[in-house]
Amino acid sequence: MTHIAHLETGRHLYGGARQVLYLLDGLTGKGVQSTLICPPDSEIYLAANQANLNVVPISMAGDLDFGFAGRVADWLANHQPGLLHVHSRRGADFWGGLAARRAGVPAVLTRRVDNPDIPFVGSLKYRLYERVIAISDQIRTELRSAGVPDAQLRLVHSAVREAKPPAWTREQFLDAFDLEQQHITVFCVAQFIARKGHAYLLDAWPEVLSECPDARLLLFGQGREETSLRTQADRLGISNSLRFAGFREDLHEFMGHADLLVHPALREGLGVCLLEAQAAGMPVVASRAGGIPEVVAEGETGLLVTPGQVAELAGAVVAMVRDAERRQRMAAAGPAHIARHFSAEGMVSGNLEVYREVLGVLFKS
């Protein structure tokens, strides 16, 4: 049985870490032995153990933990997996590749963000990998511009599982977030960091309320910008019409009750929340940034707007909130669009094809 080791060092169970869990689960069904290497204090460590996956805890004390590469290399040398698949960035993408090189194990890297690398660091890092997998064509373009040759680049989109009907009743959903039956609920699901564009959405919200007084905004996430966003909401006088709902791992249990998802990001690798929303039958309004246009079928499953343009964002949200028939039509188109282009099965098969190229091994189809 082929043995693939996976390295994920993110502390939280955000979109990228969830993709790793989907991949590991899918690989098991293909007869591929997988081992996840991750920090013991991370949320993915707990989730992987609960799912009975093979997990190896290796601590990492920040991006500049020089000893991390040695610890990973020692494990690789002792266990000799056929390949190391590195999923993280911010240090782990360099140390992981270095560890694989030192242990004599071939490695591939998945790149999930469209932020440009520091030139000399990027050119050094990507040479450590047999293949670099981009989750969107936009990221592949960024990597190409950074000097990664086409022969080394592969495209494998992120994915979501088929959505199930909400586990919550409509009444449970309304009670949990202090909503009324007449309210039109707008979700925004993203870390509270500047590049996710929350500040532009809050600036747009007074215009939305003036046209649609029953609109309510639920902000799901956590992060360093939360305090400033709360202050901004108070200053704009919109706090009563929105909820800071925290980071939730159970979004899938009630997402189907929402009316619209808005994703105003300034930069985005792909946008897993957009996949999840469309799979759950929710129309979207999102920025035309990064890999987002690859995810949203404009005019069919949602609307795209210029990043950072408050008036345009407000206009698109108002147009969707005021037009129930349009929302319903786009909602109905979402699940089939996601199943066709962003299925978990397709993501697993895409990664297996990369492994096959590197190892020359034919996996079960």
Steps between C-alpha positions, in 0.01 A plus 500: 500500500633843407575719801457879471597730789322835531626808683253763629612744771205741521369543853134548404257288301452757225433423134846368412515260794154369416619429147773281647243300696283455188807380310610253767151356521481464122843341475400232748222397263757472220717258694769758574662493844525853640674651800431855616788690662375801698556688828342331803336828607319551168129454431572269206689268738185460709273465196725240335516293817123513535475375139739211585760621251868417542650809666857582604540799736809712430515839668584820313594813694424759233613571145867525597520169687821374339479171688163415344661389174729264691215343696294442186805371312573250777145364484512478119836322508374248756168425327587558133160595354483505123436874495448804724210732414545840668179701540612792715679827440675766713809300583367146480506511121875562513587277797284217368671501162840519666413206728392288205818582309715410801315167547512412131120500465337670198259782588213699355357829629146634486486878475169643629560876509560757230735720703828555316811342654817684593686440170818330625307291755251379241762402246684300765190338647332372185817324386452260791184355344434265210162665442328814628120471506294818466139497623398761241614618162572841652748345742656302216547829314665656808733201530588517133584870544721404794706281268354155568517313166180371342634144510501522880153659538171317534144625563273319747204703622388490862175317563204447728289200580141481387290715732232341715172666602540723808493307827351804671139601458420848376384591851825380658697709252297814569517456877874434504581829327217719633325529164137543394310318226498805273876551518710434191823350626834575339802291600868596482734213591869595523785564739500854636810612312533802273520318167157340554342844447259514794555875538361561151194289574432695820539828310247371247252381760330837578399524132370142511294581810357817349364296209429177691428565871434130565851394394717350774873429470662206680880510514655160568869489583774608736820697467701808583268747322191418707539786748543762228203357308280522809611860546424572134152349534428716805624812322278427199199435724437153354578278800135410559471359148799267514637221716861407570425128514849360564684214333262207453584144401130418463414746222381215280225425751320830436657664194208392284269738689690814393397707199834628366874472555725802442877462462665842449862377501778711350716191443390136499658176386165342420245550779377179661211685666369575150511131414316411820235767449421404141498129590245580772279686252592854601558775239813712542636849447879498485799704389656443161831422673752216486342166422144610583387540134590133450255403775195719436303456177425870456132565439416134565603430859593850613626848422859627484611852591822702488708450817492795738219687321244573774223642279521209256497248785199668662315505169556130439390404851188718473416350160517149644322575827209669320453226238384174660432335164856570384642362823294184465609450140869540587462284810357218289795516259770490769513134607529364145771755415708396802443127447613534139818700559601481869412155633710334769536198270645721228744661742622162625540370144693812401748455783535130423593589144780721632623220727491263203716735296756527776508136606403328178236306692150429368240549771149358518255713302 
